[in-house]
Amino acid sequence: MTRKVLFTFLFLAVFFIITLLTIIIFDTQSKVSAIKNYKPKIALRILDRKDRLIANVFEDQFRYFASFDEIPPRIIETLLAVEDTMFFEHSGINFDAISRAILKNIKSGGYMEGGSTITQQLVKNVVLSNEKTLDRKLREAVLAMQVENMLTKEEILEKYINHIYFGHGYYGVKTAAHGYFNKDLQSLTLKEMAMLMALPRAPSYYDPVKNFEFSISRANSILERMHSIGWINKDEYQVAINERPKVYNQTLSQNLAPHVVDEVLRQLSDIKDIKTGGYIVKTNIDLDYQAIAQKSLIYGYNNIQKRLKSRNEQKELAEGEVDTLNGAIVVTENGSGNILALVGGIDYTKSNFNRATQSQRQFGSTIKPFFYQIAFDMGYSPASSISDTAKSFGELVEKDEKKSSENPEIINENIHQEITQEMPNQDEITGEITEEDTRWKPRNFNKSFSGLVTLKEALQYSLNLATINLVDLVGFYNVYNKMIDYGFKNIQRDMSIILGSVALSPLEAARHYSIFSNYGTINEPKLIRSVIDIDNNEKYAIENNSIEMTTKEQAFLTIDLLKNIVENGTGKRAKVNGIELAGKTGTSNDNIDAWFSGFSPTLQVVIWYGRDDNTSIGKYESGGVVSAPVFSHFFSNIIKFEPGLKRSFDLPEGVFKQNVNGKNYYYTIKSKIPKQIINNLDENLIF
């Protein structure tokens, strides 16, 4: 009877265990697949043009991925010495380790040691929980054996060492190496490896940033273990024991250019796993240029505040209120359109709004050079004359769309007279559009008239009336349609655009001004160089969008006028000794927006300041006062950093020079010196 009962009990026990295991095996099939196909969340890395880190971008886990081949064998040995010495010998479960753990736990009267293999730990961390129950342990054991049958040892190690948490917000060994020691895996010392492998068991306790001595002590214990089992020799042991590595306390994102990062994410928003797929985004940003641009922008901001304070115009801020004054700067390469620096605000921590890309601000007189370029491409020259006198318009747009068909040479013969007087250097502020008796009567800022002036002089002093008369002369619809061709958007179909009513962002301004800096060819500003996926494949196609709008020789006529503005005109505060610079100031009504858009032979810089609530910056805060000095500050620092920067503009073939009344004027076959001037000169013009 007793044997029958015992046999029945054993039969039921075996049946129960087999049934339980069968249920567990069938229940764990999906979990095995999950482990096999497991891909951890891997951070996005954004790099500058020299492959320096701009920022790490991630969701809930900051992790770099390291393939097994990328992991030095010493790291594997250090890991196995502390976690699973028999890893390459067992099949997922180490029964000897389990037996030792059971005995140790019985002696201690509690749970002191688990005896889990690395495979079991991977299973627990990826698809199970940390609860200490028999059911969880059975599932873990079954899963571990199944995983060992499906994956190689190397694949298990790769998944494990990339998944586990190393403290301080670092997931995966590669992340921890960069975070704690600022090193690649291949550059780690034996002691640093031991300090890293101490972390998975107690990440907070052995965090070398918080508890350096505890970390060192635990690492030394691991080194002793490696020496005792013969995995390192005595000399290696002694060197490692005596080392005290330098540990870095770094932020996780290390975001050096937050406005750049925001724009990268916006441009790549169609890649759904951009923050978790392990992509590397290589940008055209140069961190050195970015730092100089940021300093220059703050320099200009501080100067505005000093001037406002000296005039008692500084606004009192309530507690918690943020100053509305802000700015933006965009730096591009002339020849390529590559964005080298982009700063969208004074302080990102106070406002993350990207004014370089998202704001729409009135361009003011910065728009005027485009009208002069249009005139030159129609045959006018910098020496052509225009009247800087008041004129009333019955409507903002003239009805006669054929007006521009007149011959510019005939017009200039009829209105030309010698220019001998010095022009007054007025503040460059956009004149107001006034309306009286339903007629539009534009005026210059200083309410005076300069009479007959050359186009070079008109732009040099940013004369509103001369520019309006020029547009009226060549035909408003010609100008309007050409501005559309240039790529300007949402522009009014009336003559208010001549005084800069067009609203755009600094980045859009950088695109438009490339017609000058790039000698007639517009470049789309390019932030992203390439996007590399986790398998090292290039995923993102970068289009090279360039549009030739005019010839090099015709563009140079405007470049020379913009050079003259910096040397002698409203942009004199932008001047830097030792390098040729060109550009234009711009100010909207009431000093609400202050611009400077300019360039050297190789670099273009667009600068804007204004208030986020669209109120006035200050009584005298025009583009020439506010932004031009920032342009100068930037280039003064750039040529110190990069002394080999090209200093002089190229003179294209087909461009000629003539001195008229003591002033040099460039001309081309298309844009000739007016005949009336030729007749008054003793010397012959040669083409």
Secondary structure, DSSP 8 states (H G I E B T S, - for coil): -HHHHHHHHHHHHHHHHHHHHHHHHHHTHHHHHHHHT----B-EEEE-TTS-EEEEE-SS-EE----GGGS-HHHHHHHHHHH-TTTTTSSS--HHHHHHHHHHHHHHTS-------HHHHHHHHHHS-----HHHHHHHHHHHHHHHHHS-HHHHHHHHHHHSB-STTEESHHHHHHHHHS--GGG--HHHHHHHHTTTT-TTTT-TTT-HHHHHHHHHHHHHHHHHTTSS-HHHHHHHHH---------SS--S-HHHHHHHHHHTTTSTTTTTB--EEEES--HHHHHHHHHHHHHHHHHHHHHHHHTT------TT----EEEEEEEEETTT-BEEEEE--S-TTT----TTTT--EE-GGGGHHHHHHHHHHTT--TT-EEEES---BSSSS-S-TTGGGS-HHHHHHHH-----S-------------EETTEE----TTS---EEEEHHHHHHTT-HHHHHHHHHHH-HHHHHHHHHHHT--S--SSGGGGGT--EE-HHHHHHHHHHHHTTTEEE--B-EEEEE-TTS-B-------EEE-S-HHHHHHHHHHHHHHHHHSTTGGG--TTS--EEEEEE-GGG-EEEEEEE-SSEEEEEEEEETT---S-TT--HHHHTHHHHHHHHHHHHHH-TTS--S----TT-EEEEETTEEEEE-SSS---HHHHHH-SS----
